[in-house]
Amino acid sequence: MSTTLSKQPAPEPEAVSGDTPPVFSVRGLWKVFGPKAERIPGNAELAALSAEELRRETGCTVAVRDVSFDVRKGEVFVVMGLSGSGKSTLVRCLTRLIEPTSGELEIDGEDVLAMDKARLRELRRHRASMVFQHFGLLPHRSVLDNVAYGLEIQGVGKLERRAQAMKVIAKVGLDGMEHRRPNQLSGGQQQRVGLARALAVDPEVLLFDEPFSALDPLIRRDMQEEVIRLHREEGRTMVFITHDLNEALKLGDRIALMRDGAIVQLGTPEEIVAEPADDYVRDFVRDVPREQVITVRTAMRAGACEGTEHPGALAPDTVVTTAIEAVARTGGAVCVVEDGDCLGVVDHENLLAVVAGIGPRRAAVS
Ligand SMILES: Nc1ncnc2c1ncn2[C@@H]1O[C@H](COP(=O)(O)OP(=O)(O)OP(=O)(O)O)[C@@H](O)[C@H]1O
């Protein structure tokens, strides 16, 4: 099994691009806990204070601070940050499990903040399902009935919901376990039940709140592979909270890195590793093996190969580790080709610059 940190290509039918209309659109979102919280976002003087100063002066905690982003259809959008950085609060605000203090929030162009109770219930039950860290399973019910639970509260008939539950039970690899109770399952299997239950209602978006952090490392890796596989097969939009950088790099099409409630950088894993926005992000990604994340699209320099054959050419999404092997085999520069066009070339010098942490930018101009 490959241990590379780089994200596998997005699913074919719904390739993720900036042109796809957003599922969630978030603008200037704040969540402040504490007395008279609503005075803070609109007050430039108070809003300029650090989290610590605000707490001292107002007794309020800013959990989410003026955050704006889109979650695009079909992408895995990871919210990452240290404990207390605001990840859970932000993701709970998306379906108003926590009420935002101010800002704008839409799902598929519909104003979430204007939804009444019935519409909100519909949002949480049908459109955006949450997978929790502690599974939230009902102990006295079988796997089958746990998975069918979301459909049951939607009023779906018994036969239909059981048939649908059996389908997703198979999808998450729990075939043959449908009559067990949760306490007869391992932690990883319980997490699969939680995942199946969220999938059973066929939501447009799956929201994962640190689902794997209680699992031991091997099971955790299995579950990450499971999420990648499901995403590749279905192309469903996912929002995934984690404090684990490797998990974020492995799963995310894009990562929002949070600190003190704000997003300090939003970008692809490669952008975050290759071009950290500030010293905080740089420090965060310091130990990442850059050559497993940065691709030749970023590492290449200008140049073109001769002819149209492009022997030994690399695709632009090839990670540097793989490109090093290709360059070693040919003994010279190798071209990077997309749709038959040569985009540039890579050689020992600019690939090693990436490994050494002095590229790709400097390597590109040298
Ligand atoms: N109900 C609440 N009342 C007051 N403060 C809260 C409440 N919920 C969260 N906070 C504070 O908001 C900040 C962000 O918390 P949040 O749980 O969103 O962070 P997190 O990044 O998800 O952390 P963790 O990884 O530990 O779950 C923290 O300072 C937290 O103490």
The ligand as an SDF file (V2000), in Angstrom:
LIG
                    3D

 31 33  0  0  0  0  0  0  0  0999 V2000
  -20.4630   26.6360   24.2340 N   0  0  0  0  0  0  0  0  0  0  0  0
  -19.3260   27.3260   24.3580 C   0  0  0  0  0  0  0  0  0  0  0  0
  -19.2360   28.3530   25.2150 N   0  0  0  0  0  0  0  0  0  0  0  0
  -18.1040   29.0930   25.3230 C   0  0  0  0  0  0  0  0  0  0  0  0
  -16.9940   28.8820   24.6070 N   0  0  0  0  0  0  0  0  0  0  0  0
  -17.0200   27.8520   23.7260 C   0  0  0  0  0  0  0  0  0  0  0  0
  -18.1750   27.0230   23.5480 C   0  0  0  0  0  0  0  0  0  0  0  0
  -17.9000   26.1040   22.5980 N   0  0  0  0  0  0  0  0  0  0  0  0
  -16.6210   26.3310   22.1960 C   0  0  0  0  0  0  0  0  0  0  0  0
  -16.0970   27.3820   22.8760 N   0  0  0  0  0  0  0  0  0  0  0  0
  -14.7470   27.9460   22.7130 C   0  0  0  0  0  0  0  0  0  0  0  0
  -14.6010   28.2920   21.3460 O   0  0  0  0  0  0  0  0  0  0  0  0
  -13.2680   28.0260   20.9150 C   0  0  0  0  0  0  0  0  0  0  0  0
  -13.3040   27.1000   19.7140 C   0  0  0  0  0  0  0  0  0  0  0  0
  -13.7890   25.8320   20.1430 O   0  0  0  0  0  0  0  0  0  0  0  0
  -13.9900   24.6080   19.1350 P   0  0  0  0  0  0  0  0  0  0  0  0
  -14.5340   23.4680   19.9110 O   0  0  0  0  0  0  0  0  0  0  0  0
  -14.7330   25.0750   17.9580 O   0  0  0  0  0  0  0  0  0  0  0  0
  -12.4800   24.3090   18.7060 O   0  0  0  0  0  0  0  0  0  0  0  0
  -11.8830   23.0420   17.9590 P   0  0  0  0  0  0  0  0  0  0  0  0
  -10.8410   23.5680   17.0330 O   0  0  0  0  0  0  0  0  0  0  0  0
  -12.9840   22.2490   17.3630 O   0  0  0  0  0  0  0  0  0  0  0  0
  -11.1980   22.2680   19.1480 O   0  0  0  0  0  0  0  0  0  0  0  0
  -11.0230   20.6770   19.4040 P   0  0  0  0  0  0  0  0  0  0  0  0
  -10.0960   20.1910   18.3120 O   0  0  0  0  0  0  0  0  0  0  0  0
  -10.4090   20.6160   20.7630 O   0  0  0  0  0  0  0  0  0  0  0  0
  -12.3970   20.0770   19.3250 O   0  0  0  0  0  0  0  0  0  0  0  0
  -12.5350   27.4580   22.1180 C   0  0  0  0  0  0  0  0  0  0  0  0
  -11.8400   28.5080   22.7560 O   0  0  0  0  0  0  0  0  0  0  0  0
  -13.6560   26.9460   22.9850 C   0  0  0  0  0  0  0  0  0  0  0  0
  -13.2810   26.9500   24.3370 O   0  0  0  0  0  0  0  0  0  0  0  0
  1  2  1  0
  2  3  1  0
  2  7  2  0
  3  4  2  0
  4  5  1  0
  5  6  2  0
  6  7  1  0
  6 10  1  0
  7  8  1  0
  8  9  2  0
  9 10  1  0
 10 11  1  0
 11 12  1  0
 11 30  1  0
 12 13  1  0
 13 14  1  0
 13 28  1  0
 14 15  1  0
 15 16  1  0
 16 17  2  0
 16 18  1  0
 16 19  1  0
 19 20  1  0
 20 21  2  0
 20 22  1  0
 20 23  1  0
 23 24  1  0
 24 25  2  0
 24 26  1  0
 24 27  1  0
 28 29  1  0
 28 30  1  0
 30 31  1  0
M  END
$$$$
